[in-house]
Amino acid sequence: MTAYFTDNKKGEVNELDNLLKHPDVQRDPQRYRHVVQKVIAYMTQGIDVSRLFSAMIMASASSDIIQKKLCYLFICNYAESNSELAVLTVNTLQKDARHANPIVRALALRSMCSLRIPSILEYLQEPLTNGLRDKSAYVRKTAVLGCMKLYYLDQQFIVDMNIVDKLYRMLRDKDPQVMSNCVIALDEILASEGGIAVNRSIAHHLLNMLKDFNEWSQALILRVLARYKPADEDEVFDILTILDERLKHTNSGVVLSAVHLFLQLTRNMTDLQDDIYSRIRAPLLTLLRSGSAELAYTCLHHIQLLLTRQPRLLEGDFKSFFCRYNDPFYVKYKRLDLLIDITAESNACAIVDEISAYVSDVGIEMARRSIRALGKIAMRLESASEHAMSKLLAFFTLETDYITSEALVVMQELMRKYTWMAEAILPQLPSCLDLVQDSEGRAALVWMLGEHGEQLQEAPYLLEQLIDNVSEEESAAVRLELLVAAMKLFFKRPPECQLMLGRLLEYSVDEETNMDVHDRGILYYRLLKTNMTEAQRVVCSSKEPVEQFAEDQVVEMHDRLFQHFNSLSVVYKKVPSLFISQSSPYTLGEVEQETDGPNLSELPPADQPQEVQPAMPVSSAQGTASLLGDFDQEPAAHQPMAAGGQVAAAGPSTVLTDDLVGLLQDPMAAIDLDPSFRMTPQVFQEHWLSLPEGASQRYDLLVVPLPSEMEQTMLSCQIITMASSPPDHEVTKFFFYAKQHTTGAMFFIEASIHNRASLLTAIFKCTDASSLAKFHEHFRKSLVGKWMPLDL
C-alpha cells in the first residue's frame, strides 16, 4: 500500500470518480480494486473524498472480499456526513449478512453496526438477531460487539430487543472469544448499574474457562470477578487454587489482575494476609526484572502500594531494587523511593552504601534525590542514622556545589530530630560557606549557625561575613534566615554579635525591599527595644526534637487505591474520577439513579454537627500596631448586632465579602432557623418521600467546595447535614434539613455537586410552601461570595 501514499494531488479526486464509474475499469477486477485502494489511500491522508460516496457504494457490490472490505471502511467513515446516501448500502449489507462465507457475514454485520445512523436501526434487528445465533463463532463474537456499538447509538433499541438477556445466555457459549466478548459488552451496557452482575454460577463458569481465554480477555474477566463475593472461606480457597496458575502467566496484565483478585478475596481474612502477600511476592519480582522499563515502572508503583500494608514484604529482596546503569531516569527515581520504603535494620547498611554510590551519577537530579533518600532513611530508622550521616559528611570532600547544598539541607532536617549530630556537622561548615551558592543550601547553613552556634567558635564571624554582604544576597529566604540566626546567636553570644545584629536590623528596616524580611526586622527591633527578656523567650524558646514529619505519614488515600489496583490510579495516586471524564451512556461505577427519594442507608452519616460558635465580642478585639510607629489602638470592625444587643453568631462567609463592597446585608436576616433542631434519618426519609418537590435549582460554581467545607458552611447557616456521599465520586451528594424557629416549617434539600462541571443542583422540599422562597434565598446567599459570584 506504500505506493498509494506518494501522490497527494487533490485534483485527482475527479479522475478517481471517473475511473470508478468507467465500464472498462469495472470489468477488470484488478484495476477496479486498484482504484478503490487509491481512494482509501487519499482518505487516510486526510483528503476529502466524500464526493465519491455513491461510486464507492456501487463498488461495494463485489465478490472480491478485499474490495468489499475497503468499500465498507470508506462508507463507515463518511456515513454520518452522507446519511441519506448511506441508507442505500442497507440492501447490500443485508444481502452480505446472509452470505455463505462467515467472513463476509461478519464484515457486513460489523459495518452495519458501525454506520452510526439511527434511521437504519429498523433494518438491523434481523441481521443482529441472526448473528447472535450464527453457527460461526467469528460471526457471533462480531454480533456481540455490534450490540455494544448500538447501545451507544440508541439505548432503547437494546432494551426493545432484549439484548441483555440474550448476552447473559450466551455466557454459556462454547467459544471462549464469544464468552469474553459477552462479558465485555454486558459490563459496558450495564455500566450505570455497576457492570455485569456476577453470581456464583457465572463466577465458577468463568473461572473454569479462564485458561481457554486469550491474555486480554483473561485480564478483563479477572477484573470483573473482583466484584464477586464468595459465600464462605472454602469457596475462597477453591478460587485461589484456580488463580494460582495465573500468577505464573507471561502477560503482566494477567498477573496484576490475579494479584488484585487475591487481595480482594482475602481482604477480610487477617490470618491469611502474611501467606497471601508471600505468595504474590515472587510474581511481582519477576515482572520487575523484565526488560521493559515501562512495565518495571508500573510494577514499582504497585509494589510501593503493597508495602503500605506489608512494610517488611520485600525486606530480603532489596537488591532487586538497586538501580541499573541502563534504567531510564523515571525508573531510577522510583527505585530510590522503594529502597527507602524497604529499608530495615537487617539491610540498612547495604542500602545506604548503594544509594551513596548514586550521588556520583551524571544526572544532577539523581544525585539530589539520592542525598534526600539517605536523609529519609536516617529519619525513619534511627539505627541507620549514624551510618547515613557519615556518608553525608563524606560528600563535602567532593567539593561540588549542588551535592554540598543538598547535603546541608538534609543535615538540617536530621538535626531537628538528632540534635547530637551538631557536634559532627558544625566543624565542616566553614569550608562550605564559600562553596555553596544554592539558596536552599545557604539557608540551611545559616540555620545551623543560629541554632547551634554556641558549639562552634567561628560561628559569629561566619555570620558576620554574610551580614556584611547582605545587600548582595539575592534570596529573600536566606536574608530571612540570616535575621533569625543573628537574633538567636545574639542571645547566646552577645558581645560578639551585638554590633553585627544592629547593622542587620538597620538594613532590614531601612533598605530591605522584601516585605516578609522587612516586617520581621521591625518585629525583632521592637521586641529588643521593649523587653529584652521577653525577646529572648520568643526567639530562643525551647523546642522538642522532631520525631516525624507530616509529609512522611501514611495518607488515607492508600486504602482507596487498593480498590483500583492494576490501573492508572496506582501510578497517578488518584482515584479515577479525578483524571477520567466519563460521558453518558457509559459511566462506569456507581452513578446517580432516578429514585422517588434518597436511600439514606447507602450514604455514610455526616459528622456530628457542632454548635455554632459566637463571634468574638467587640470589646475583646485586639489592637493593631503600625509597623513604622508606636502601638496604636484601632477601632474594632463592625459586627452585626442581634436582638438584645448581643453580637450575632458568625454567619456564612458571604457576610464578610458583602461588607467589603458596602452591602452589609446579613443573609440570615431573611429567615429565622432553629440551630438546635435535630432529626433522625428515619424521620428525614419519611418526610422526603411524603412531600412533593417544591423547587429545583442550578448554581454555577466558581470553585468546587470540599465536602467538609460545604457541611461547615451550611451548619453556620443553621442548615444541618443529614448525610453525604464519599468525596471521590464525580458527583458528591448531600442531604440537608432545617427548621424555621417561629412557624415550625421544615425544609429539606438534596444537593448534588458535579465536580467536573463546577455545577451544583438542588431539590427543595418543605412543609410550608409559603416559606420556601425565603429559605431558597437563604441557601443561595450561603454560597455567594465563597463559591458563587457576588450579587453586585
N, C-alpha and C positions, 0 to 999 in steps of 0.2 A: 504493500500500500504506500510505500515511501514516495514513489514516483508521482502520486496524485497530489502531493503537498508542495510540489515545486513551482506550480503555476498559480499566481494569485491575481489573475485578471478578472475583475468583476464583469467586464464586457462579455465574457464567455458564457454568462448565465443564459442569455438569449439563445446562443448557439446550442447549449445543452438542451434547452427546451425544444428546439427544432429537431435535435437528434433523437430525443425520447419519443417524438411523435412521427418520426420518419419510418415509413413502412419497411424499407430495406434494413434498417437497424433492428426493428422489432422481429424481423425474420431470422436475424443472426443472433443466437443466444449469447455467444461470447462477447460480441460487440455491444449488445444490449446491456449485459452485466457490466461491461467496462464503463459505459456512460453512467450507469447508476452508481458505480463506485466513485466516479469523479464528482458526482453530485454530493455524496456523503463526505468526500474529502473537503469540498468547499464549505459544507455546513460545519464541519469540525474546525475549520479555520476561522469561523465566525462570520462568513459571508452570508448575507440574506438570500437564501434560495427558495423562499416560501412561494414565489410565483410558479414554481414547478410542482406545486402540490397536486394538481389534477393529473398531470402526466405521471407522477410517482404512484398515484392511486391505481392508474391503469397498469403500470409496471409491476405492481404487487400481485396481479393475477397471472402468476407464472409458476411453472412446475419446478423451476430452479430454486432450491431451498436457500442458497446463499443470497440470490437476488431478492427473494421474498423477505428474508430477514433484514436486509438493508433497507428495503422499502418500508417495512413496518417501523424500523428505527426512525426513519425520516418522518413518517406520519405521526408517531407518538411525540416527536419533538415539536411539530408545528400544529398539532391538533387543536390546542386551546385557542390559537390565533386564527384558525380556519375551521371553527366548529361546524359550520354548515356543510362544508365540503367533506369533513371527516366522517360525517354520517354515511357518506357514500361507500365507505370501506366496510360497513357493517355486514353487508351481504357476503363479501369476500371472506371476512373474518369468520362469520358463522359457517360458511362452507368449509373453511380450513379447520374449524373446530371439530368437524365430523370426518376429517381426513383419516385414511388408514394408517398413516405414519404418525406415531406418537410424538415425534419431534415437531411435526407441523401442527398437531393439535395443541401442544403446549405453547408453541410460538404464537399461535392465534389467540389462545386464552390470555397469555401474558400481555400481548399487545392490546387486546380489548380492555383489560383492566388498567392499562397504563394511559389510556386516552384522556382521562380526567374531564369527560364531558357528561354532565348529568342527563342530557337528553337521550343517551344510548343505554341507560340503565335497564330499561324495559327489555332490551334485546339481550342483556347479559344473563338473565335469570336461568334460562335453559342451558346455555353452554357452561355456566359455572356449576350448576347442579350436576350436569353430566360429568364435568371434570372432577368433581369431588368423589365420584364413584367409578371413575375410569379404571380399566383393568391395568393400565400402565402406571407404575409408581411415579414416573417422571411427570406425568400429566397431573396426578393427584397432588404432588407437592407444589407444583406451579399453581394449581387452583387454590390451594390453601393460602399461599401468599397473595393471590389475587383477592381473596376475601379481605385481607388486611388493607390492601390498597383501596378497595371500595369503601371500607369503613371511614377512611379519611374524606372520601367524596360525599357519601350520604350514609349517616349512621342508621337512619330509619330503614333503609334498604336492607341492611344486615339483620335488623330486628324482624322485618317482614318475612324474610327468607328463612328465619330460624337458624341462622348460620352458627351461632354459638353452640347450640345443642349438637349440631352436625359435627362441629370440630371436636367437641368433647367425646363423641362416639368414635371419631377417627383416631383418638389416642391409642386405640387398640389395633391400629393398622399394623400389618406385618412388616412394613418397610420402615426402618429406623429414621430415614430422612423425612418421610411424611409425618411421623410422630413428632420429631423435633420441630418441624415447621408448624404443626398444630399448637405445640406449646408456646412457640414464639408469637403466633398470631393471636391466640387466646390471651396471652399476657398483655399484648398491646390493646386489643379490643376491650378488655376488661380492666384497663389501667385505672380508670376512675373509681373502680371498686377495690383497688388494691392488687389487681392482677388475677391470674388464674387461681381458682380455688383448688388447693391440693389436699385431698383426703387420704386416708390410709391406703385405699385401693390404688389410686393414681400414683402415690408416692412409691409403693412397693413395685408397681409395674415399671415405672421409670428407672428405679434402682436396678432391677433385674436386667433391664435392657441397656444399662448405661454403657457397657463396654462395646456395644454394637454401634453407638453413635460416633460421628466424627468428632474431632477435637473441639471445634467451635460449638457444636451442639452440646457436648458434654459440659463445657463451661457454663453455658446458658441454663441448662437443666439443673445443674448443681446450685446455681444462684436461685432458681425457682424453689428448689427443695429446701432451701434455708428457711422458708416460711412454714414448713410442716412441723407440727408439734407431736412427737411420738407419745403414745399412751402410757408407756412405762419404761423403766430402765432396761428391761430385756430387749425391747424394740430398739432402744438407742444402741445397745451393743451390737445387735444384728446389722443395723445400718452402718455403724463404724467399721464393722468387718468388711462390708462391701466397699466402703470408701477407702479402706486402707490401700487397696491396689492403685487407686487414683493418685495417691501421694507419690507414686513412683513413675508417673507419666512424664513423657518428654516435653509436653507442652506446659509452659509456665502458667497459662490461664487456667488450665485444668487443675494444676497443683494448688494454686492460690484459692480457687473456688472450693476445692476439697478441704483445705485448711479452714476456710471460713465456715464451712458446714460442720467440721469437727468442733469449732469453738461455739457455734450456735447451739448444737445439740447438747453440749455438756456445760453450758454456761451456769446452770444451777446445781451441778454435781461437783461441789467443792472438793470432795475427797479424791476426785479423779484428775484435778487440774494439773498436778505435777506430772502424771503419766501422759496426759494429752499433750502438754507442751513439750515434753521429752520426745514424743513420737513425731511431732511436726518439725522438730529442730533440724534433723538431717535433710529432709527435702528442701527446706529454706536455704541451708548452706550450699546444697547442690546448685540451686538456682543462682546463688550469689557468685559461684565460681564459673558461671557460664561466660562465654566470650563476649556477650552483648553488654555494652556499657549501659544502655538504656534499661535493660532488664535488671542489671545489678542495682541501678539507682532506685528503681521501683521496689525491688526486693528489700533494699536497705530501709526504705521508709516503712514498709510493713513490719520488718523486724524491730525497728525502733518503737512502733506502736505496741508490739507484743511485750517488749521489755518494760512497759509501764505497769504490766500486771505480773510479770515474772522477771524481775531485775537480774536474777542470777542464772537465767536460762542458758546464756552463752558465755559464762564466765571462763570455761575451759577452752573455748574456741576463739579466743581473742586474736590469734594470729590470722584468722580468716578475714579480719577486718583491717589488716595492715594495708596501706596504700601501695599500689603497683606503679611502676615507673611510667606505664603507658595509659594509666587511667585518666579520663578527662577530668577537668578541674571540679565539675559538679559532683562527680563520684568521690573524688578525694575529700571534698568538704563534708559529704555525708558520712564517709567512713570515719572521719575525725569525730563527728557527733556520736557515732555508735561506740567508738573507743572510749569516749567519756562515760557513756551510759553503762558499759560492761566492766568498768574498772572496779576491782575489788582488792582486798588485801593480798590475795594469792597471786595476782598478776599485775599489781600496780607498778612495780619497778620496771618490768619488761615493757609495759605500755608507755611509761614516762620516757624511757630511753628511746623507744621507737618514735614517739612524737617529737622528741628533741632533735632527732635527725632531720625531720621535715622542715625545721627552721631555716636550714641552708638551701631550701628549694628555690629555684629561679623565680618562681612566682611570689610577688610581694604579699598578695592576699593570703596565699597558702601559709607563708611564714607567720603572718599576723594571727591567722586562725589557730595555728599550732601553738603559739605562745598563749593565746587565750584558753586553749584546751588544757594546757598544763595548769593554768590558774583554776579552772573549774574542777579539775581532778583534785588539786590540793584543797580546794574549798569543801568538796564533798567528802573527801577521805583524809582524815587528819593524819593517819599513819603514813600517807604518801606526801604530806606537805613538806617535810624536810628535804626529801629527795628532789621534789619538784623545785623547791627554792634554790637548791644547789645548781640545778640546770639553768634556772633563770639568771642567777648571778654569773654563770659562765658565759652567757650571751653578751655580757658587757665587753668581753675581750674581743668580740668580733668587730667592734667599733663601727657598726652600721646604724645609721640614723633610725630607720623605721623599726629595726629589731630592738634597739635600746629603748625607743619610745614606747613600744608596745609592752616590753618587759616592765617598764616603770608603772604603766597603767595597771598591769596585773598585780604587781607588788603592792600598789596602793590598796587594791581590794583585799589582798591577803592580809595586810597589816591591820585592817579593820577587824579581822577575826583572830589572827595570830599576832598579838602585839609583841611577842618575843622575837619576831623576825626583824624588828627595827635594829637590833644590835648588829646583825649581819649586813643589812642593806645600807644603812646610813654611811659607813665609810666609803662606799662606792659612788656616792652622789657627786662629790667634787669633780670626778673625772667625766661625769655625764653632762655637766652643765653646759659646756660649750658644744658638745656633740649633738644634743637633742634639739631639733628645730620644729618638730611637730607640736602643735598647740596642746594636744591631749597629754603628751609626754611631759611637756614643761609644766603643765598644771599639776600633774601627779607628783613631779619632783618638788614643786613648791609646797604642795600639801604635806609631803613627808617632812620638809624642813620646819613647817609650822607646827605640826602635830607632835613631832619627836625631836625638835631642835635642841632641847636641853641635853640630849645624849651625844650631840656632835659639836665639837668645839668650834668648827669653822662655820656653823650654820648662820649666825648673824652676818658674817662677811659675804657668804654666798647670796643671801637675800639682799644685802646692800648693793651688790653688783647688779642685781636685777632691778632694784628700785632706782638706781641712778640712770638706768636706760629704759625706764618705764614708758617714756614718751615714744620710744621706738618699737614698743611691743604692740603688734598688730591685733593679737587675740584678746577680746574682752574677757574671756573666761580665765586667761592667765592673769590678767590685771586684777580681776576679782579675787582669784585665789591668792594672789600676792598680798592683797589688802588683808585678807583673813589671816594668812600666815604671819604677817608682820604684827598684827594685833596679838595673836597667841604667843608669839615669841617675846613680845614686849613684856608680858606679864611673867614670863619665865626667866628672862634675862634683861631686865630694864635698862641697866647702864649702857649696854651695847646697842640697844635697839631704839632708844628714845629719839635721837636725832633723825634717824632714817625713817621712823614712823611718822614724825612730824612732816618731813618732806613729802612722803607719800600721801598723807592726808591732805596737805595743801594742794598737791597736784590733782587729787581726786575731786576736791571741792571746786577748785578754780578753773581747771583746764580739761578735766575729763568730759568726753562727749557722749559716752555710753551712759544711759540713764541708770541702769542697774548698778554699775560701779559708782557712779556719782552719788546716788541715794545711799548706798552702803557706806561710802566715805563720810557723808553727813551724819548718818546714824552713829558711826563709831566716834566721830568727833564730839557729838553731843553727849554720848554716854560717858566718855572720858571727862568732859567738862562738868557734867552733873554729879557723878558719883563714881569714883574710881573702883571702889569695892564692888558695886553693882555691875559695872562694866566687866570686871574680871569674872563675876559669876555667870554673866550672859555669854561671854566669848569662850571661856575655858571651862564650861560645865562638863562634869564627868560623863563619860559615855560607856555604855555596856558594850562588850565585844559583839560584833555582828555574827550570828550563828547561821543565818540563812538569808539569801536574797530572794526577793519576790519573784524575779524572772526565772528562778530555778525551781519554783514549786510546780508540782504536777497540776495541770488545769483539768477542769471537769470535761473539757471537750473530748478527751480520750475515750470516755465511755460511749459517747455518741458516734465517734469514728469507728468503733468496733462494729456498729450496725451497718456501716458502709465499707466493710473490709473488701479488698480486691476491687477497688475503684479509685478514681482520681481524688476522691475525698481524702484518702490517706496521704497522698502526695501533697495536695494543697492545704491539708489540715483545716478543711472547711466542710460543712455539710453541703450536700448537692444543691439545695435551694439558694445558696449564696453565690454559686457560679454557673448554674444551669437555668436557662429561661425556657420553660415549657409552655406550649400553646395548646389550646383545645383543638381536636378532641383528645389528644394524647397528653395526659397529665399523670405521670407515674406517682404512685403513693397515695396517701390519704388526701382527699380533696373535700371541698365544701359540698355537702349534699343538700338537696331541697327537702326540707322536712317541715312538718307542721309546727314544730317547736324545738328548742335546744335540748339535746340529750346531755344533761349535766353530768351524768355518770361517766361520760367519756372524756371530760375535761378535768385536769387537776385543780384542786381547790386553790384559790388565791391565798396569798399570805394573809394572816390575821390582820385586819386593818388596825392602825394605831389612831389614837385620839389626836385631833388636830391641835398642834401646839400654838398657844397665843403668841402674837408678835411681841417684841421687846417693848416695854413701856417707853414713852417719850422721855421720861425723867432719867432713864438709865442709859441713854445714848452717850457714847463716849465722845470726848472732844477730839478734834483732829489737829495735827500740828503742821505748820508751814515748814517746808524743808529749808527755806532760806531765812527764817525768822524765829521768834520765840514761839512757844507753845500757846496757841490761842484756842479758845473755845468757839466752836462754830454752832449755829442753831441746828437743832435736830431736824431730820427730814420729816415732812408732813406725813401723817398716818391717818387713815380714815377712822372716825370715831363711831362706835356702836352706841346703841341705846344705853343710857345710864352713864355716859361719859367715859366708858372704858374703851381701850384701844381694841379695834376689831381684830378677829382672828386672821392669820395670814391667809390671804386668798390666793387664787391662781396667779401664775406668773404674768398674766396679761395686765394686772393692775399696775405693776411697776412699769411695764412697757408703755401702757397708755399714758401714765403720768408724764413720761418723757416728752410726749407730743402734746401735752396740755389738756388731755381729755378728762383725767381724774374721775373716771367712771368705775364704779365697783360693780362687776358683773353679778355679784351675789345679792345686789340690792333688788333685783327684779323678782326674785322668788326666795322665800324663806324655807330652807330644808332642815330636817331634823338630823343633826350629826350623830346622835346616839342610837338611831334606829338600826336594827339588825334583823336579818331574815334568814331562815334555813333554806337549803337548796330545794327541799320538797315543796315548801310554800311558794318559792320563786317559780318552780316549774308549773305548779297548779295555776298560778295567775297568768303565766305566759301562754299556756295552752288555752285558757278560757277567754283571754282578752283579744279583741280584734286589733289588727295593725293600725296604729294611729297615723304614722308618717314614716317615710323613708328618705334619707338624705345622703348626698355625696359631698365629700370635702377633699379638695386638692391640698396636699401637704407639701410644705417647703422642705421639711425634714421628717423622716420616719422615726417616731419615738421608740425607745426601748420599752418592753412590757412593764418593767418596774417604774419607769418614768410616767407612763400612761396611768398606771394604777395610783401612783402618788399624787399626780395632778388631779385626778378625779376625786381622790379622798380629800384633798384640800378644798374641793368644791362641795363636800358633803354628798358625793356620789360614790357609793360603795361597790367594790368589785366582788361579784359572786364567784366567778371562775374565769380562767383564761387558758388558752391553748399553749403548747410548747413554743418557744421563740424561733426554732429552726425551720418552721414551715414557711412557705412562700406567703401564706395568708395567716395572720395572727388574729385570733378571735377572742373577744371579751364579752362578758355578760355583767351589766351594771344594774343597780337599782337605787332608788332614793324615795324619800317620803316628805311631803310638804308638811311643815310644822303646824300651820294654822288650820288647814282644811282636812288633813289626813290623807290626801290623794297620794297614791303610789305610782311611781314611774319605773319603767323597765326598758333597758337598751340592749340590743345585740349589735356590737360594733366589730367590724372586720377591717383590719389594716392590711392592704395589699402592698407588700414591701417593695416589689419591683416597680409598681406603677405609682408609688407615692400617693396612694388614694385611701381614704377612709370612708366606708359605707356604714350607715347606722339605721337600724329599725327601731322605732319608738312605739311603746305601748303604755297606756296609763288607765287608771280607774276613773279619772275625771277629765273628760276631753277639753273642758274649758281652760284647764291649766297647762295643756300640752305645749301651746305656743311659747309661753314663758319659760317652760323647762327646756324646750329645744334651744331657745336663745341662750339660756344659761349654759347648756352643754357646749354650744358653738363658741361662746366667748371664752370658755376654759381652754380652747385650742388656739385662739387668736393670739398672735404675737410670739408664741413659742414654736408652734408647728404650722401655723397658717399666717397669711399676710395680715397686717394691721388694717383695721377699718378706718382709713383716713378719709 
